[in-house]
Amino acid sequence: MKAIGYTKNLPATDERSLQEFDVPEPAPGPRDLVVEVKAVSVNPVDVKLRVASKAENGPKILGFDAAGIVKAVGPEASLFAPGDEVYYAGAIDRPGSNSALQAVDERIVALKPKSLTYAEAAALPLTAITAWELLFDRLGVAEGGGAGETLLIIGGAGGVGSILIQIARQLTKLKVIATASRAETQAWVKRMGAHHVIDHRDDMSAQMKALGVAPRYVAGLTGTERHFPAIAQLLTPQGKFALIDDPDPKTIDVSLLKRKSLSLHWEFMFTRSLFGTPDMIEQNKLLTRIGSLVDEGRILTTANQDGGSMTPENLRQAHLLQESGRAIGKTVLEL
């Protein structure tokens, strides 16, 4: 079957950085589905792996977000049947979705929202899982809770920020403040539902003070190295900070958290599938919930850039956009 991947770590400007390969069709494991991929989206993890993760034993196939049709099921799979339309974010230690067919554990898959196209649905899984786990599992906010409290989202216009704003608005009573630095990104986060928008390139403390609020919760989605001192200053005593990016530990002075008894949490949505945790099924459940919210009209797709058909060239362009730091929402490509 056809797949797009790499054998050497090269910049996306190099046409050899992502190429088409013929690879064997996957066979389903005991609880696997084999999915005919119809659409994918691009995430920062795709870029990070292309740049730094070595390809061993043949080409490395990237891609995590996907939507498609179940073609076959493993002998112990019971949640889906051939013909079901599904969406999912895959696993970091298995071949990715930039291929005609993909094997994926059914416990991290859900039925595709009926109201969305494959491309619209493919924009959601990885970021929705990340946002959901960050808000409810890491920060410990309860559904329906958060009255009188504030969530500050640093980097609100990216994929995770775009869905985190919506989940927080729809399922909690938190006041949601998102950061964005350009007119177009500020307009986007307002569309996603942020109560207020501030600029993370300016003095965030002064802007929050002008709004008359201090956050109990901060979600750090980008630039944690730059923003960490301000985050420690902004958070209320006994507040919580959760991050998803990869700051150099040498640049983070965690002692800044001590005086206020602040807690730090790291969210990595691949943990459940990577370690085969007993609660892997929670990702099926939360994606099912997101799908229901979408079909009820309460959650919008975050697809914002049509990358065209999934060719090596189009995929390289999507990687370049992701690397530029100027992507808004998600870039999607169709097979």
N, C-alpha and C positions, 0 to 999 in steps of 0.2 A: 504494500500500500504506500501511498505518498505521504510524506511528512516533511516538516521544515525544522531544521536544527543546525547544529554547528559541530565542528571538530576542533577548532582553535578559538581561543579567546581574542576576538578582534573588535575594533570599534565599529559601530553600526554604519559608518560611512564606507566601510569596506564591504564590497559585494559578497565576499567569502564569509562574512560574519554570520549570515543566515542563508542556508542553501536548502534546496529540495533534495530529499533522499528517498530511495525505495527501502522500506523496512518491513519486517514480518508483521503480519496481522496479529493482534494480541489475542491470547486465549484467556477466558475468564477464570480467575481463582474461585475458591469456594463461595465467597460472598460478593463476588464481583459482578458488575454489569459490563458489557461491551457496548459502547455508545457510538453511533454514527454522528460525528461532530458536525453541527450545522453553523455554529458561530462561536467566536472567541472574543475575549478582550485582553488588553495588555495591562500589566501591573508593574510597579517598581521591582518586584522580585524577579521578573523576567529579565530586566536589565542587569540586576546585580549578578544573577547566575551566568548570563551570557559573558559578562566581563571577567568573572572570577572563578567560576566552577569548571574544573577540567572535564573534558569529555573522555570517557574511558570505554573501551570495548565497543567502539563504533560511535556514530553521531549521537549527541545529546539533544533530545527533543524537549523543548520548553512549552510553556502554555499551561495555565491553571484554570482560569474562568472558561466555562464552556456551556453551551446548550445544544441539545441534540435529541436523537431518537434511540431508545434501547433496541439493540439488535439481538443480543443474546444475554443469558443470565447464568451464573454459576450454580452448581448443584445445591448449595445451601442458601442461595438468595431467595428472599420471600417477599420483599417490599415492592418489586416492580415486575413488569412483564414486557416481552418484546412488543414494540409499538408505542410504549409510553414516551411522552415528551418530558425531558428532564433538564435540570440545570444543576451545576455543582462547581466546586473550586479545585478539585483534584488533590493530589498529595505531592509533597516536595521530593520524595524519594522514589517516584515512579515516572515513567515516560509521560510527557505532557499532552496537552490538547491541541497542539499545532500539528495535527495529523488527521487522517480520514476517519480512523477508529481509535478509541481509547478505552482501556480497562480501568475501572474505578470502583472502589468499595461502595456498596449500596448505602452504607450507613452515613455517608457524607453527601448523599444525593437527595434531591427532592423533585417533585413534579414541577415542571415549568409553569410560571403564572400564565393562565389561559389568555389574559388580556394583552400579553406582550409577544412581539415577534421573537425569533431566536436571538437576533442581535441585541434587542433591548434587554432580554433576559440574561444574556451572557455578560452584561455589564455589572451584574449585581453580586454574585455569590461570594467571592473572596472578600470584598469590602464589607458586605453585609455581615458575614461571619465575624470579621475582625471588629467591626463596630459593635455588634451585639455582645460579643464576649468582653470587649473592653468596658462597655457601659455596665452590664449586669453582673459579669463574673469577676472582673478585675476591680473596678471602682465600687462594686457592691450596691449600686443603685437598685431599688426595688421597682418593679413595674407599678405604675400608678403613684410612685413616691416622688420625692424631691421637691415638694411644695416649699416655697420660700428659699430655695437654694439655687445656686448658679453653676452651670457647666460652661467652661471656656474651652473652645476647640481651636487649637493652633494649627492653621493650615486647613481651613474649612472648605476650600474649593476643589480639593483633590478627590479621588475616588472614595476613600474612607470617610473623609469629612462630609462629603455630599450625602452619604447615607446615614452617618451618625447624627447629623442634624435632624434628619427626618424621623429616625427611630426615637430620639430623645423627645422630639415634639409630640409624636403620636402616642408614645407609651409611658411617658413620665410627665410630671408637673414642673420640671426644671425650667428655669430661665436659661435659654441657650444663646450664648454669645460666640460668634465665630470670627476668626481673623482672616483677612484677605487684603492684598496690597494694591490691586489694580481695579480700575472701574468695572471691567468685565467680570472679574472674580467676585467683587463685592455684590454685583447684581445677581450673580449665580447663587451665592450663599443665601441671599435674601429670598430668592425663588425657592430654595430648598427648605426655607422656613425659619432661619435664624431670627431671633428677636432683635438683636443688634449686631453690628459689624464693626470691628476695630482693625487697625492696621498694625501688623506685627513688625513692621519696619520702623515704626515710631515708638514712643514711650507707652508701653501697654499699661503700666501702672497709672499714669496720668489719665489715659482714656477710660480705664475702668472706674477710676475715682470720679470722673465727670459723669459717668452713668450711674454712680451711686451704688455700685455692687462690688462684692468681692467673691471670687469663686471658691466653693467648697471642693469642686472637682475640676481638674484640668486634664484634657486629652492632648498629648503632644504627638502630633502626626508628622511633623517636619521640623528641622532646625533646632533640635533639643540642645545641641552643643551651645548654640548662640543664646537660647532663651532660658536656660536653666536657672540662672540667678534671678531673673524676673519672675519665673514661675514660683520659686521659693518665696519671693516677696509677696506675690499676689495671693497665694493660697491662704485661706482662713486657718486658724489653729485646728489641728487634727484633720486637715484636709487630705485629699488623695490625688496623686499624680500618676497617670498611666501613659506609657509611650509605646510607639511601634517602630520608630526609626532606629538607627544604629550609631549612636554617638560614640566617639572615642572615650572609653572609661576614664582616661587621664584628664579629660576636659570637664568632667562632672564632679563637682565637689558636693558629695552627699551630706557632708556635715551641715550644709545650709538647711537641711530638713529637720535637724534635731530640735532646735529651740521651740518649733511649733508642733512637734510630734507628727510631722508629715510622713505619709507612707508613699512608697514608690512601687509601681506595678508594671510588668512588661507583658504585652500581649503579642502572641505569635500564633496565628490561627492554624498553623500546621501541626501544633503540638499533639492534638488528639490522634490524628492519622499517623504521625511519625512514630509515636510510642504505642499505638494500638490501645489507647486507654479504654477502660470499661465503659466510659460514657461517650464513645464516638457517636452514638446515635443522636446525641444532642444537636449535632450539626444538621442532620436530617430534619429534626424537629424545628429548629430555628429557621431553616430555609423554607420549610413548609409554612411557617408563620409569616415570614416575609412575603411569600407568594400570595397568601390570603390578603395581607394588607395592600399589596399591589392591586389585586383584583377588586378590592373594595374601593380603590381610588385614593387610599390614604398614603401610599408610598409611590413615588415616581421613579422610573428608571433613571439611572445616572449616565446613560449613554449620551455622549455629547459630540463625538467625533466619528464620522463614518470613514473607516480606514479602507473601504473597498473590499475586494475579494482577497482571500488569504494567499498571497503570493510572497515569495521571499522579499521582493522589493517593497511591497506594501507593509510587510511586517517590519522591515528595517526602518521604514519611515515612522511607523508607530513607536518603535523603540527610541528613535531620535527625538520625537515629540515628548516622550516620557522623560528622557534625559534632560531636556531643555528646562524642566521645572515650570513650564508654562501650560501644561495640560490642565484642562478644566473638565471635571467629571471623568468619564472613561472613553477610550477609543475602542471601537468594536470592528471586527472583520468577519466576513461571512465566507463559508466554503461553498 
